Amino acid sequence: MTRSLIYGNVVGAALLLCAPAAFAASGVPATPAAADFAAVFVSTTNAYARAHHDLRRIEHADCVQAASGRYMCSYKATRPGRSSECHLMQARWTPQLTSTFTVTLAGRVKRCGTLREALRSLG
């Protein structure tokens, strides 16, 4: 679990550098759909890793929006020369903060083809 927490901290640090999301005409930040959130999560985290010469990358994020601005995602973490790892995380959409979103919970799971598979693999 320690490696997972370290990677979760790397992911969390990556989120601190996210630019705020596009604002709606009213000036209130739009809450992205789950698929859009997944795209932001993957691209931002991978950009942070590249900028810091970290070879880990995430891919295949499968997210749901549990409530407005609250997401749960499964994703695959890869590193050259190693087996891929499956992860699960929860996040809040926080464009009013320095970070566009904040990871509130993260850890490894046995499977990550879909979020449903990841959740089922917890038991």
Backbone hydrogen bonds in HBPLUS format (Angstrom, degrees):
<---DONOR---> <-ACCEPTOR-->    atom                        ^
c    i                          cat <-CA-CA->   ^        H-A-AA   ^      H-
h    n   atom  resd res      DA  || num        DHA   H-A  angle D-A-AA Bond
n    s   type  num  typ     dist DA aas  dist angle  dist       angle   num
A0005-LEU N   A0001-MET O   2.94 MM   4  6.25 153.9  2.01 152.1 159.3     1
A0006-ILE N   A0002-THR O   2.88 MM   4  6.17 155.8  1.94 152.7 159.7     2
A0007-TYR N   A0003-ARG O   2.86 MM   4  6.10 165.7  1.88 151.3 155.0     3
A0008-GLY N   A0004-SER O   2.73 MM   4  5.93 153.0  1.80 144.9 153.8     4
A0009-ASN N   A0005-LEU O   2.84 MM   4  6.09 143.2  1.98 140.8 150.4     5
A0009-ASN N   A0006-ILE O   3.04 MM   3  5.02 119.5  2.42  92.9 108.1     6
A0010-VAL N   A0006-ILE O   2.95 MM   4  6.35 147.6  2.06 146.4 155.8     7
A0011-VAL N   A0007-TYR O   2.83 MM   4  6.16 161.1  1.87 153.8 158.9     8
A0012-GLY N   A0008-GLY O   2.76 MM   4  5.97 158.4  1.80 143.6 150.5     9
A0013-ALA N   A0009-ASN O   2.77 MM   4  5.95 154.7  1.83 145.3 152.0    10
A0014-ALA N   A0010-VAL O   2.89 MM   4  6.14 151.2  1.98 145.7 154.0    11
A0015-LEU N   A0011-VAL O   3.11 MM   4  6.43 145.1  2.23 146.2 155.3    12
A0015-LEU N   A0012-GLY O   3.14 MM   3  5.16 122.8  2.49  93.2 107.3    13
A0016-LEU N   A0013-ALA O   3.05 MM   3  5.25 139.2  2.23 101.0 112.5    14
A0017-LEU N   A0014-ALA O   3.16 MM   3  5.68 153.5  2.23 110.4 117.7    15
A0018-CYS N   A0015-LEU O   3.26 MM   3  5.30 167.7  2.28 105.5 109.1    16
A0024-ALA N   A0028-VAL O   3.17 MM   4  5.63 163.4  2.20 135.1 137.4    17
A0027-GLY N   A0024-ALA O   2.82 MM   3  5.38 165.5  1.84 123.0 128.0    18
A0036-ASP N   A0033-ALA O   3.08 MM   3  5.28 117.9  2.49 102.2 117.3    19
A0037-PHE N   A0033-ALA O   2.89 MM   4  6.16 157.4  1.94 157.8 165.3    20
A0038-ALA N   A0034-ALA O   2.92 MM   4  6.17 157.6  1.97 149.2 155.1    21
A0039-ALA N   A0035-ALA O   3.12 MM   4  6.37 153.7  2.19 141.6 147.7    22
A0040-VAL N   A0036-ASP O   3.04 MM   4  6.34 158.8  2.09 150.0 155.2    23
A0041-PHE N   A0037-PHE O   2.83 MM   4  6.04 165.1  1.86 157.6 162.2    24
A0042-VAL N   A0038-ALA O   2.95 MM   4  6.14 168.5  1.96 154.4 156.4    25
A0043-SER N   A0039-ALA O   2.99 MM   4  6.04 169.5  2.01 149.7 152.6    26
A0044-THR N   A0040-VAL O   2.94 MM   4  5.81 163.1  1.97 148.4 153.8    27
A0045-THR N   A0041-PHE O   3.10 MM   4  6.01 163.7  2.13 143.4 148.6    28
A0046-ASN N   A0042-VAL O   2.99 MM   4  6.03 165.0  2.02 152.6 157.1    29
A0047-ALA N   A0043-SER O   2.99 MM   4  6.01 150.5  2.08 139.2 147.5    30
A0048-TYR N   A0044-THR O   2.97 MM   4  6.18 158.1  2.02 149.0 154.7    31
A0049-ALA N   A0045-THR O   3.01 MM   4  6.26 160.3  2.05 146.3 151.8    32
A0050-ARG N   A0046-ASN O   2.95 MM   4  6.17 163.5  1.97 149.3 153.2    33
A0051-ALA N   A0047-ALA O   2.96 MM   4  6.14 163.7  1.99 149.6 154.2    34
A0052-HIS N   A0048-TYR O   3.06 MM   4  6.27 135.7  2.27 144.5 155.8    35
A0052-HIS N   A0049-ALA O   3.18 MM   3  5.19 132.8  2.41  96.3 108.9    36
A0054-ASP N   A0049-ALA O   2.81 MM   5  4.74 167.9  1.83 149.6 146.8    37
A0053-HIS N   A0050-ARG O   3.14 MM   3  5.05 164.4  2.16 110.3 110.2    38
A0057-ARG N   A0078-THR O   2.92 MM  21  5.31 150.4  2.01 144.0 151.5    39
A0078-THR N   A0057-ARG O   2.76 MM  21  5.31 164.7  1.78 157.6 163.0    40
A0059-GLU N   A0076-LYS O   2.87 MM  17  5.32 146.6  1.98 149.3 159.0    41
A0076-LYS N   A0059-GLU O   2.93 MM  17  5.32 174.4  1.94 163.9 162.9    42
A0062-ASP N   A0074-SER O   2.83 MM  12  5.34 157.2  1.89 152.4 159.3    43
A0074-SER N   A0062-ASP O   3.00 MM  12  5.34 151.9  2.08 136.4 143.3    44
A0064-VAL N   A0072-MET O   2.91 MM   8  5.57 148.8  2.01 153.3 163.3    45
A0072-MET N   A0064-VAL O   3.07 MM   8  5.57 152.2  2.15 151.9 159.0    46
A0066-ALA N   A0070-ARG O   2.88 MM   4  5.64 127.0  2.16 137.3 151.2    47
A0070-ARG N   A0067-ALA O   2.91 MM   3  5.18 163.8  1.94 140.4 135.8    48
A0093-TRP N   A0069-GLY O   2.76 MM  24  4.73 155.9  1.82 140.5 144.6    49
A0071-TYR N   A0091-ALA O   2.89 MM  20  5.26 170.9  1.90 157.0 159.0    50
A0091-ALA N   A0071-TYR O   2.94 MM  20  5.26 157.0  2.00 140.2 144.3    51
A0073-CYS N   A0089-MET O   2.82 MM  16  5.38 162.0  1.85 157.2 163.0    52
A0089-MET N   A0073-CYS O   2.82 MM  16  5.38 153.4  1.89 156.6 162.4    53
A0075-TYR N   A0087-HIS O   3.00 MM  12  5.39 150.5  2.09 140.0 143.5    54
A0087-HIS N   A0075-TYR O   2.88 MM  12  5.39 157.6  1.93 164.2 168.3    55
A0077-ALA N   A0085-GLU O   2.76 MM   8  5.09 166.5  1.78 153.0 157.8    56
A0085-GLU N   A0077-ALA O   2.84 MM   8  5.09 161.8  1.87 149.4 155.7    57
A0082-ARG N   A0079-ARG O   3.08 MM   3  5.63 150.2  2.18 148.3 145.2    58
A0109-VAL N   A0086-CYS O   2.95 MM  23  5.38 159.4  2.00 125.7 129.3    59
A0088-LEU N   A0107-GLY O   2.84 MM  19  5.57 155.2  1.91 164.1 169.9    60
A0107-GLY N   A0088-LEU O   3.00 MM  19  5.57 146.4  2.11 158.7 165.4    61
A0090-GLN N   A0105-LEU O   2.79 MM  15  5.09 153.7  1.86 145.2 149.9    62
A0104-THR N   A0090-GLN O   2.83 MM  14  5.58 156.7  1.89 135.8 143.6    63
A0092-ARG N   A0102-THR O   2.88 MM  10  5.29 154.0  1.95 145.1 151.7    64
A0102-THR N   A0092-ARG O   2.85 MM  10  5.29 155.6  1.91 151.2 159.4    65
A0094-THR N   A0100-THR O   2.64 MM   6  4.96 143.4  1.77 125.0 133.8    66
A0097-LEU N   A0094-THR O   3.03 MM   3  5.66 164.3  2.06 120.8 125.8    67
A0118-ALA N   A0114-THR O   2.98 MM   4  6.29 158.8  2.03 150.8 156.8    68
A0119-LEU N   A0115-LEU O   2.91 MM   4  6.19 163.5  1.94 157.0 160.5    69
A0120-ARG N   A0116-ARG O   2.96 MM   4  6.17 159.5  2.01 149.9 155.9    70
A0121-SER N   A0117-GLU O   2.98 MM   4  6.15 139.4  2.15 143.0 153.5    71
A0121-SER N   A0118-ALA O   3.19 MM   3  5.17 126.9  2.49  93.1 106.8    72
A0122-LEU N   A0119-LEU O   3.20 MM   3  5.50 162.0  2.23 108.0 113.4    73
